[in-house]
Amino acid sequence: MLLDDLLRNPRLGLVPLVPAPGPARRVRGVYTTDLPDPGRYLAGGELVLTSTTWYRAPQDAEVFVRALAGAGSAALVAGTAGRGDLPEPLAEACLRHGLALLTVGDEVSFATVTESVLAGLAGPARRAPGADLHRGLVASMASGEGPDGLVEVFARASGVWCAVLSAGGRQVAGHLPELSPHQLRSAHRAALGAATFPTVRPAPAGGSVSFFPVQAPVAHRPPVAYLAAGGDYRDWAPGVADAAVQVCALLALDRVAGQERRLIEERFLRESLELLRTGDPDAAHSRLRSLGIDPTRPLVAAVVSTRGTSYGAELAAVVLEEAAGRLPGCSTPLHQDGAYLMLLPADDADARRLVTEAAVRLHPLIAQGFAAIGTGRPAVGMAALRRSVEVAEHAHRIARLGTGPVRSSGPEDLSSRLLLLASVSDEVRQLFREQLIGVLEDYDLRRRTDLLHTLTVFLDTSGSWLRCAEELHIHVNSLRYRIRRIEELTGHSLATLHDRVDFVLALEAT
């Protein structure tokens, strides 16, 4: 249980004198003592109760508090019965050692506090699951009850409320009564950054939530779902955490069972697109119909790739599946050329927004990498759908040239110069950049100058000497010197439009 749980208990009336630093402290036990140095009897996590009869001088407070802090105690509750006020050195010592100090009124006995702690530790989350839990979980899955049936069986047997969340935190089954959907998504987002699972995150409304991953049926993909359960799994009764892991395993098994169907759908979608490209729209139409996709209604193509993430390109498939979970009628994600393509039954604005929001929700998994999203125009009919796919592919190439962790592009960007850059290979873009401005990057690195930034600002201000100097906070004469040095090093003149265009393209050829 958490220390905050005790503070919210009106029966105890605990008053914080020195607040706990950092996150809420977890209480694992309770210990009453009036020994001057009780450190050897503490294992860590205890709520220590004392009447302070050991106090004689300020040094006594230092010895006592240092022993508690060194043992990792959760907090100190000091009673005033028989003493009146607490000694000031006690609060000062707690503040120095980062130990929470609480006081309790004379009308509340230590026995009442102890009883409340033990009741909290032995509450519903301590109910051990029955011996028939395994059979109940398997029977629920076999009967086709799905995630709702699994979480109901688990909650009934263990007393732990839980919910199944999608990869992006969307609630799929079950619920946690003490948390709103928004609060649960916030806790899930914090959990995505965990290095290992299961993991525990504080709940916005108090308490904590444990997260268990549901593994994907495809190698190198991040978890496709999560089991969120109320409380800290380390405080549960023996066997409850193992039961939660079993629920996740059954959810993953259900995904594996559907993987064969998804592989068939992927093959049909690949054939449909190939028939479109080779000029057989009737056959492509029939293939899409067999997938449950209606080409006579507006469809939008979306292409997504992820780079620089620990999951590589496979994170892109999870992004699209997360978007599809909010929009029925989408195709399965199709892998092609290091990216994933999906057909969505929506207009362009909806498709781009849904996919972008899905990528943003999975941002902790993107980490230092990026997700590039390209969408086509709404298409009705096979000829328009072919064009939508082509536009989405070009828009995706443009998005890859952008900045930030989530980059999106659509049909309106195809009239930009970025389309020309996106149409050439990464190697050609890098060669072009190095040939023109690589010398500036090397010069800045060796001389600790700022010529490349000066060039960027000069072009962004349309070559205005005054505006550029003001933005760089330098004199115009200093700016003229820098520009002259740039021209000498690169062999290009910023006085001509053609050379300025070359510089702009080189700066954007990342």
C-alpha positions, 0 to 999 in steps of 0.5 A: 500500500502507499503512504498516501492511502494512510494519509487519506484515511480519516480514521487515523487523522495523520498529519504530515510534518515533513513531506516525503520527497519524490514519488509516493512511498510504498508501505510494506509493514509496520514497526513500533519501537522506542529503541534509540537505534532500531536500524538492525530490526528494520528490513525496509518499507516499514511505517515506524511508530514511536512515542519518542521516549528515547529522546534526551538531546538533539543528537538522539534525533540524528541517531534515530532518524539516520537509522530509519533512513539508512534501513529504507523505512517508508515514514516515521509516525511520532506520537505526542502522548505524555510529551506534548509537542514533538522535539524540533530536532526530530523534524530537522533530522527527518528533513536532512535525511529525506524521511517523511515525518507524521504525527498522530493525535492522542486519541488515536492509538498505535494499535489503530494505526497498526491495524489499518496498515495490516488491513491495507496490506491484507486487503482484496489484492491479497486474495490468492486465486483459486486452484481452478483459475487456470481452468476458468481462464482457458474455458473462457477463451475456448468459449469465445468470450474474448478479452472481456471474459478473461478479465472477468474471470481474473478479477473474480478469482483474485479481487484485482480490477483490471482492463485490457488496453490496446498498444496505444492505451485505448481501453478494449475490455474490463475497467478500473473503477478508480480511474477514468479512461483519460487517467488510465491512458496517462498511466499507460503512456508513462509505462510505455517508457519502461525498460522491463515489464511488468512495471508499476506506475502511479495512478493520477488519482492516487495509488498505482497501476501494474502493466503486463505486456501482451506479446505480438505474434510477429517477431520484433514488434512491440507488445500489441496490448497491455493488461492494466491491473489496479495496485502494485503487483509486488504487493499481491498475494502469491500466484496473482501476478502469475495469473496476470501473466497467464491472461496475457499469454492467452491474449497473445495466443488469441492473436496468434490464432488470427495471424493466419487470417491476417497473412491471407488478407495481406496476400490478397491486398498485395495481389489487389495492388499489383493488379491495380498497377498492371491495369486489371481494375476488375480483378483488383475490385474482386480481390478487395471485395473478398477482403470486405473492403468496398471500393465504391466508398471513399478509401484513403491509402496511408503509408507509415515507416519507423526509423531509429527505434528499438523495434525498427520498421515493425513499430509502423505496423502497430501504429496502423493497427492502433489507428484501425482499432478506432475505424472499422473497415480498414485493411490489414497493414501490408509490408512493402519497401521498409514501410507499411501500407493500409487502406482506410475508409475515411476522408483524407483529413480523418485518415491522417489525423487517426494515424498521426494520433496513433503515432503520438500515443506510441511516442515513448516507443519511438524514442530518438527515432521517428515515424513518417506518415504519408496519406493519399487523396480520398478515392472512389473507384479503382483508378482513383485508388491507384492514384491515392496509393501513389500519392501516399507513397510520395507523401511518405517520402516527403514526410521522411525529410521532415523533423520531429518524432512524428512527421506527416505529409499529404497530397498538398505537399506534392507541389513542394520542392521536397517531392524532388528531394524525396524522389532521389535516393538517400545516398544521392541526397547525402552526396549532394549535401556533403558536396555543397555544405559539408565543408561548412560543417567541417569548418564549424566543427574544427573552428567552433564557428556557426557558419551553417546556422548563419547560412540557414538564418540568412536564407530563412530571412530571404537574404535580408542583411538587417533582419538576419543580423538582428536574429543572430544578434550580431552587427551587419558587418560581422554578418557580411564577413560570415557570408563572404567566408561561406562563399569562399569555402563553398565556391557558391555566391549567395547573391545569385538566385540559382546558388541560393536554391542549391543551398536551400535544397542542400540544407533540406537534404537530410 
